Amino acid sequence: MTRTMQVKTGDNPKRRLARFFVCAALTVAPVAASAQVSLRTVIELAQQNSSTVKLADADVAKARAAVAESQDAFIPSLSFGSGLPAFPEVGFTGSLPTIWDATIQSMVFSMPQIRYVQAARAGLRAAQLSEKNARDQVALDASLAYVELDTVTSELDAAHQQETYANRLVEIEQQRADAGVDPLSELLQDKLTAAELKLKRLHLETRAATLAKQLATLTGLPVGSITPDHASIPEIPAVTADDSPRQAPGVDSAIMVARSKERVAKADQERVWFPQIAFGVIYNRNTTLLNNTNLYYNHFLPANNLSSGFNIQLPLLDAGVRAKARESAADALRARLEAEQAQRQNDIQIAQLTGSLRELNAEADVASLKQQISAEQLKTVLTEIELGNGASSGPGAPPQANPTSEQKAHIDERQKYVEALDATLDLSKTRLNLVYALGHMQDWLNELHTR
């Protein structure tokens, strides 16, 4: 199946404005109204509407703030305060009567804090990869639903045609039965065929309604407002596990989470042995208003007071710090094992999809050949009806084609057509899942954008 499509993954104000008017028009339109919407637009709307993507965006913002917080420990902080008494003080209070004070402090050296910065950066990268994986997953879900709805729409058209042929067949067979040409069993068999085709059509309508609801939930558009544009669906790459597999974003995210927790565990372990050096400056503006402080000192209390210095801390014996280090080490080990498990599961999925592709390729070829054979048989029947089969009417001669043969040939040709569509759909869905598992989803979207 060869189809073309363009997907815009970047932020384009003009396209966003156009999509806004499209969505607004679809929203205010009656529910029964529908319009052709390209796969590109469906994917973009689904990504914008997805709560999973929004949650991932929030995680990225939180991780970015965590990086800034860990780095800000080395940036001097400035704070102001005031200690002006509310009522006149009497006697010696033990504290300096300060109008206001200012404090500047920052960390000068801390190896654990450097590890915390590295851990925060790894956490940010993990959040970004998780957000990318969420977008890819939404794009995959929207693509699968869109492609399936497009196929089911074509199958519904074929089902309606089959019903028309089946009803015509029943009419013809009823006339032949009434005339005593064919037995009643032939009429009953044709009625059964018509009933089965009706049931199949009802199944397809239910399936189409479910897919329409799924797309409406993904995109936020009204139910039934999306009609697939067949021309917007591209040919899905026939990838295999040997085609330069990449790490899936979900697996990469798990690896970065493990790396972040390992940095935290390393930092907590180093807190036991490495000193921490901080620098500080304190200024106090003192006052003798509303107090008699000068009565208790040999010299008058100075108004301006400034002090500075370095603070060096080395935890020689801190059971809490050691326990925290063991806890962080356990978390890091768990995260590493979870990352390895995610990698193994992804490898298994790739192997399963690759194996399924071989079978589905063969099934699609068989279904396509059956459809071609059925189409040729239909042509033969139509030719025989028009010109005859050239055989005599004597004993042992092949029977001439009649109107019942024509309707049955039409029904069989449409059935083989539907089976070929189903085989192609299964193949396309498996290919899309393999593209996602191999980490090529973004490459596929980028390729669509350049078309």
N, C-alpha and C positions, 0 to 999 in steps of 0.2 A: 504494500500500500504506500503510494507516494503522495505526500501532502506537504504543504508549506505553511509556515507560521512565523510570526515575529513576536518576541517577548521582550518587553522593556523592563529591565531590572533596576535601572538607576532612577533618580528623582528628576523628572522633567516637569516644570511648572505647567507648560501648555498641555501635556498629556494628563496631568493630574486634574486640571480644570475641565478638560474634555470628559474624563471619567466621571467627574462630579456631576456634570449635566446629564450624562447617560444614566447614572444611578438615580438622580433626582427624577428624571422622566419615567424610569421604570418603577420607582417607588410610588409615584402619584397615579400611575396608570392602573386600570382595572387588573385584578389578579389574573383574569383569563387571558389578558393580552400578553404576547411574548414577542421577542425580537432576537435576531441572531446576534450572539455575543461570542467574540473570538476566545480561543483558549488563552491567549496572552492576557486579555482583560480579566478573565475568570481567575487566573493565577494571581494577578496583581491584587484584585479585590479580596481574594481569599487570604493572602498574606497580610493585607491591611486590616482585615476583620478578625483575624485569628487571635483568640485569647492566649494561646500558647506562645505566639510570637510576641505579644505584648508583655507577657510575664517574663520572657527571655530578655526583652529590651530593658525591663526593670532590673533584672539581675545584672545586666551589663552596666547600667548606671550605678548600681550599688557597688559592684566590683571596682569601677573606676574611682568612686569616692573612697573605697578602702585603700587603693593605691595612694591617693593623695594624703589620706590620713597617716599612713605608715611613713611617707616621705616627710611630712610636716614635722615629725619629731626632731629633725635636724634644722628646721627653720626657726629662728628666734621668735618667741611669742611675747607680746607686750600686754600687760594688764594694769588697770588702775583701780584704786580703792580709796575709801575714806573712813576715818575713825573719829569724826567730830562728835563729841558727847551731846546727847539730847538735853541733859540738865547739868548744872555746875557740879563738878566733882569735888569731893571733900576727902582729905586724907590721901594716903599712898595707895594707889590702885595696882601697882606692879606692871602696868603697861604704859608705853609711851603715848602721849596725847597727840595723835597724828591727824592733821587736816586731810591730807591725801598722801597716797604712796603709789609708786610705780615699780613694777617688777618685769625684768627681761630675763628669760631663761631659754635654753636650748640644749639639745644633746650634742656633744662634741664627738664622742666615739662610742659605738656599741655594736659589736659584731652580731649579736642576736637581732638587733634592730635592722641591720642590713639584710639578714636572712628573712625577716618579716616583710621587708620591701620586696624582695625577690618572690616570696610566697604570694604577696598581693598581686604582683604583676602576672604570675602564673595563673592566679585565680581570675584575673581580668581576661586573660587569653582563653581560659576554659569557658567563661561566660560568653565570650564572643563566638566561640566555636559552637556552643550550645544554641545560641541564637541563630547561627547559620544553619545548624541541623534542623531547628524548628521551622525555618523558612523552607528548607529543602523538603521536609516532610509534608508541609502544607501544599507545596507545589506538586508533590507526588500524589497526594490525596485528591487534589483538584483535577489533576491530569487524568488519573484513573477514572474518576467519576464522569468527567467530560467525555473521554473517549468511549466509555461504556454507554453513556446516554446517546452519543452519536450513532453507535452501532445498533443499539436497541431501537432507535428511531427508524433506521433503515430496515430492521427486521420487522417492525410494526407495519411498514408500508408493504413489505412482502407478505405478511400475514393477512392483511386486508385483501390483497390480490388473491391469495390462496382461498380465502373464504368466498370471494366472488366466483372463482372457478368451481369450488365445491358446491355452492348453491346451484350453479348452472348444471353441474353434473347430476345433482339430485333431481332437478327438473327433467333432464333428458332421460334419466333412468326410470323416473316415475311414468313417463310416457311410454317407454319401452316395456315396462312391467304391465301397464294397463293394456298394452297391445299384445301381450303374451309373448313378446320376443325374448325377454330375459326373465329369469326367475326372481321371486321376491327377495331371495337372499342377497342378490346383487344390489337391490335398492336399499336394503337394510345396511349393507356394508358401506355404501356411499353416504348414507345418513350418519353412520358412525364416524366416517372420515370427516364429514362436515362438523360434527360435534367436537371431535378431537382438535380440529383446527381452531374452532371457536375458543376452546379451553386454552389452547396455546396462546392465542391472541390476548386473552384475559391475563394470562401470566405475564406477557410482555408489557401490557399496560400497567400492571401493578409494579413491575420492575422499573419501568420508566418513571412512574410517580415517585417511587422511593429515591431514585437517582436525582430527580428534580428537587425533592426536599433536601437531599444531601448537599446539592450545589447551592441551594438557597441558604442553608445554614452556614456553609463555608463562606459565601460571598456577602451575605447580608441583604441580597436582593429578594424581591417577592417570589413566592413559590410559583413555578410555571412561567416565569418571565424570561427564562434562558432557553433559547433554541440553539443547539450547537451549529457552528459554522464548519462544515466538513473541510473546506479549503484551508482552514486555519490550523488543522492538525498536521504536524510534520511527520515525516518518516522517522520512526524511533531507531536509533543506532543499534545494529546487531552486535553488541559488545559481548565479550567473553571474559572469563577470569584472567586470561593471559594478556588482555589489552591494557597494559600499564595501570594496574590497580593502584588506587590511592587509598590513603587512610580516610575512612568515613568521618565526617565532622563529629558525629556522636562518640566515636571511639577516640578521636583526638581530644575531645573535651574531657573524657574520663581520664586520659593519660595526663592532661594538664592539671586536673584536680588532684591526682595522685602526686604530681610533682609539687604542687602548692603545699599539700599536707606534709610532704617530706621536708620542705624548707622550714615549715613551722616546727616540725619535730627537731630538726637540726638546731634551730634557734633556741628552743626550750632547753635542749641539752647543753648548748654553749653558755646559757645563763648561769650554769653552775660554776663555770671556770673563768669566763672572761669578765674583766672589770667593765664598768659602765662609767663614762666620764661625762659630766654635764657642766654647763657654765651658766652663771646667774649674776644679775646686777639688781640691787634693791636701792631705791631712793625713798626717803621719808621726809615729809614736810611737817615738822612738829609745831605746836602752838602752846602758849601758856594761858590762852583765854579759857574761861570757864573752869579753871583748875588752879591749884596751888602747888604744882609739881616742883617748882624751884626751891621750896622749903626743905626738900628732902635730898638735894644734891649739893655737893661742894661748889660746883660751878653751875651757872645758869644753863638751862637746857638749850642746845643749839637748834636753830630752826631747820637747817639743811643737814641731811645725813645720807651718806652714800656708801654702799659696801658692794663688793664683788668678789667672785672667787670660783674655784672649780670644785665640783663635788664628785668624788671617786667612790664607787660602791663595788664591793666584791663579796658575794654571798658565800661565806665559808661553810656555813651549816644552815641550810634552809630545806627542810623536809618537804615543804609545799612545792618548791621549785622542782625538786627531783621527782616528785609524784606527777607533776604536770608534764615533765619530760617523758615519763613512761606512758602517760595517757596519749600524748601527741604521737609517740612512736607507734602505738597500737592503731591509732586513726590512719596514720600513713600506710601501714601495712595493709589495712583493710581497703583503703583507696587503691593501692597498687593491685591487689587481687581482683577488685571489681573491674579495673581497667583491663586486666588480662582476660577476665571472663567476657567482657564486652567484645574484645578482639576475637576470642574463640567463637562466640556466637555469630559474629559478623562473617567469619570465615566459613562457618557451617552453612549460613544462609547463602553465601555466594556459591558454595559447592552444590547446594540443593537447587538453586535457581539455574545454574549452569547445566545440571543434569536434566532439569525439566525442559530447558530450551531445546535440547536435541530432540526430545520426543515431540514437543509442540511444533517444531519446524517440520518434522515428518508428517504430523497430523494435518498441518496447514496445507502441505503439498498434496496429501491424499484428498482432502476436502476440495481443494481447487480443481484437481483432476476430475473428481466426481461431478462437480458443477459444470465443467466443460463438456463432459460426456452427456450429462443430462440436457444441456443446451443443444448439443448436436442431435440427440434423440428427438427433442421437441421439433427441431427443424425438419427432421425426417418425417415425423408424423404429420406436420403441416403440409409438407410436399405431397405425401401420399393421399391426404384428404383432397388436395387440389388436383393431383394428376393421377392418383392410383399408384399401386406398388408394382404394376406391370405383370402381376401373376394372374393366372387363369382362375376361374371360379370352380374348377373341378375338385374332386376329392383329393385331400392331402395338400392343397395349395395353401399358402399362408393367408390368414384372414386380412381383409382390407381394413384400413384404418377408418374409424367412425368418430362421431362427435364425442362419445365417452372417452375414447382413447386420447383425443385432443385435450380434454379437460384434465385427465389424469396426468398427461405429460406436462401440462402447465403447472399443476400442483407439485409434481415431483421436481421440476426445474426450480421452482421457488423454494422448495424444501432444501435442495442441495445448496442453493444460494445462501439461505439462512445458516446452514451448517458451516459453510465456508466463512461467513462473517463471524460466527462464534469461534471458530478455530483461529482466525486472524486476531480476534479480540484477546483470547487467552495468550497468544504469542506476544502481542503488544504489551499487555499488562505485566507479563513476566520479564520482558525486556526492560520496561520502565523500572521495575523493582530491582533488577540487576544493575542498572545505571545508578540508582540511588545507593545500593550496597557497595558498589565499587568507588563511590565518592565522586562520580562524574556528573552529578545532577546540575551543578552550577555551570559546568562546561556545556552541557546540553542547552540550558537556558541562554547562555551567552551566544551560542551558535544560532539560536532562534532569533536573537536580537539583531545579529548582523545580516539576516536575510532580508 
